[in-house]
Every structure is written in C-alpha cells, then in structure tokens.
Amino acid sequence: MDFPGTTSPQGSTGSGRGDPQSDAPRQPAAKLTINEFDYDQAGADTAEFVEIVNPNDSAVDLADYRIEMVNGSNGRRYGTYAPTGSLTAGGYFVIADPAVIDALPAGTAAMPLKSGGLQNGPDGIRIVEAATGRALDGVHYQGSVPGAGEGGPAPKDTTAAPTSIGRCPGGFDSDDNGADFATMTPTPGAANACADPVSD
C-alpha cells in the first residue's frame, strides 16, 4: 500500500530504470509485513522490538528495504534501518534491544535497535522500498499518524504484564491496523500468540 507523504530517500542510488546491463525494468520489492512489536515495558524499556515477516513464497533480499520509525508529532523519521542479507519465505527479521536478540530462536535474522529505541507514541513504523522510498507497509500506535499507518491505530500496549502488539492471524494485512493487531504475549522471531490475548 502506498502512503501519502513518502519520498525517495536521501542518498538513494536507485533510478527505477533497471540494471544498466539489461533493458528489463527493475522489479519492485516484494511486500514485507510488520508482524509484531513492543514499544513499552514496565520500568526501563529494555525489551523493545519490531518483527518483520516475509509472507511471500520465496526469499527476498533485505537490502531492497528500509524500516523507518516515524515521529507522530511531526511526521519525520527518528530512526532508519537498512538491513542486509536474505530473508527466507515465511522467515522473521527482528530489530530489537540486545536482551531480545540474545533470546531469539537460532538463525533468526536480526539487528539492534539504535539508542533511544522505540518512542511510546503516537508514532509509527513503516517498511519502504529502498530504491524509491515507496511505502509497502505501516502501523501507527497510540493514535493516528498520517503517512505511517493503515486505517485505525493499533491497540495500546500495556505494562501490566509483558505484552506486545501483533497481527492476528500472523502476517494477515487488511490495511486496517485497528482490526489486524491485538495485544498478546511477546514472541519475537516466532509465530504470534493470537490465542493468548492480553487486556489492561
């Protein structure tokens, strides 16, 4: 899904004209999906993460994508991540605090969150095509963030127990964050715990 207000990234080398050795146009990146995230914990936030899933039938090159954290107060990016490597079909890529990365299932693709982590909102997270800046998926939370979310905002995180915000069913995207996401027990790098809802 394309979002308003997205532009080509500074320093992007993609021209959209294809490989200079070929007349074939460059194929757009296959869609990845923001599957689960946790932006708030009781006390210090030391277990924050964003989990991306590859719902496609084949592996994708992560270098085709950027993950952007969006400040809801001004619509600007406050964190940008440029992953590398290949993500298998059905595989997970996790951006997280060190404690979360250390506990991921063996072989899970991951990279650390930058200093400051995830803001508590209203804010947003989006996946963009690296070559064009075109937004492929997004979620906003704690309120609406134009250009970063789809439909209504995702449910509010709670610190009453360890919780995350995840898609139910995992990987499903109806283009309405309010309908697609629910609170649950965190499962970074694994299937979402949709049968384990958590309430305030």
N, C-alpha and C positions, 0 to 999 in steps of 0.2 A: 504494500500500500504506500502511495506517495503522500507525504505530509507537506503542508504549506510551510514556507519559510526555510526550507532546506536548500543549501547552496553547495557548489563544488568546494571541497576543502582547499585551504591554502597549501601550496606546495604539491598538490596532486599532479602526477605526471600522466594520468590517463587522458587520452584525447577522444575516446569513443570511436576512433577511426580504424580500430583493428590492428592486428600485427603488421608492422611495416613490411614483413616478408610475405604477407598474404593479402588478397583482396577481400577476404571474408571479414565481415564486421565482428567486432568483439562482442561476445555473448555476455549479457548481463549476469551478475552474480545470482545464483540460486538463493531463494529466500531462507534465511536462518530465523529462528524464533526465540525471543526472550521467554524462558520457560519457568524460571523461579528466581526470587531474590529476597534478601533480608537486609533491611536498612536500619533496624533499631533493635537493640538488646537492652536488657536491664543493666544499669550501671554503664560502664565503659563499653563502647561498641567495638568489640574485638572479634566478632564472628560474622561480619558482613560479607555478602557475596552476591554475584549475579551469575546465573546459569543460563547458557545458550544451548539450544538443541538443534541438531541438523535433522529436520524431518524428511529430507529428500531420500531417494532410493540409491544415491551414490555419494561418494565422498566429495567434499568441497575443499577448495583452497582458502584457508582462513585469511590469507593476505588480500583477498578480494573485499574484505570487510573492515570497517571500523566500528567500535562500540563507543557511543557518546553518552555522557551524563549531562543532563540539561537542568540548569537553574530555573526553577519556576518563577522566580521574581523578575527575571529579565529575558528569559528565553535563550541565554547564552550557554555555551558548553563550559562546564567547570572541570571536566575530565575526559580525555580521549585515549582510547586503547587501540593499538594496531597489532593484532595477533598474527602469528605466522604458523606454518605447518599445515597439515591436512586433518580434517575432521571427518571421521567415518560416518556412513549412513546411520542415523539413529544415535550418534555419539553426542557427548556433552562437552562443552568448553566452559570453564568456570573462572571468573575473575573474583578474587577473594582475599581476605585477610590471611596471614600466614597460618594461623591455627586451623582454618578451614582447609587450606591447601594440603596441610600435613595429614588431614584425616580423609582426603578424597580416596575413592576406590582406585586401586592400582591402574595406571595407564590413562587416567583422566587428563585431558588437555587442560592446562591452567596457566594463569599469570596473576601476579599480585596486584591488589588494589593500590593505587597511589596514596600518598599521605593525605589524610583528610577523609578518605573513604567515600561513602555514600551520604549525601545530605538527607535530612529527615522529611523534607517536603514542605509545601507542594513542589515536587520535582519530577523529572522524567528520565527515562533510559531509552535509547534508540539504537538500532543497528542500521548503518548506512553502507551503501556500495562505495568502496574506497575510490574508484576511478571517477565517479560522477557526483558523489555526495547525496545521491538519491536515497531517501529513507525506505527501508524494507520492512521494518517492524518497530513498534514502540509501545511503551507503557508509561502512564503517569499515575502518581500516587499521592495521597494526602490532599488531593484537589486536582483540578484540570490544568494542564499545561499545553497550550496550543503549539502544534508542531512537534510534540513529543509523545503523544498518546493517541489512543483509538477509542472513540465512544466515551463512556463514563470512566472515571478513575477507578483504579484497582482498590480493593478493600484496604483499610488501615491496618498496619502492623500492630501487634500488641506485645507488650513486655511482660505480661502476666505469666507467661511460660515461653520457652524457646519456640518461636514461630517464624515462618516465612510466608511469602505470598507466592502462590504457584498456580499454574494453569490446571484446570480440571475439565476434561481429561488432559493429561500432559501433552504438550505440543499442539493442542487444538487452538485455532485462532479464528474467531468470528468477527474480528475487527471491533470488538467492544470489551475493553479491559474490565469494566464493571461486571460483565457477565462471565468472562473467561477465567478470572482469577479468584482464588479463595485463600483464606488463612489455613495453614497446615503445619505439621511437624517438618522442620527443615530436612531436606535430603539432597544436598548438593552433589552432583555427579551421579545421581541415581534417579529412578522413576519417582514422580511426585506422589506424595502420600495423600491422595484425594479422598480416601476413605477415613481420614483422620482429621476432620475439621476442628479448628480451634476458635473459640469466641472470647470476647473480652470478659 
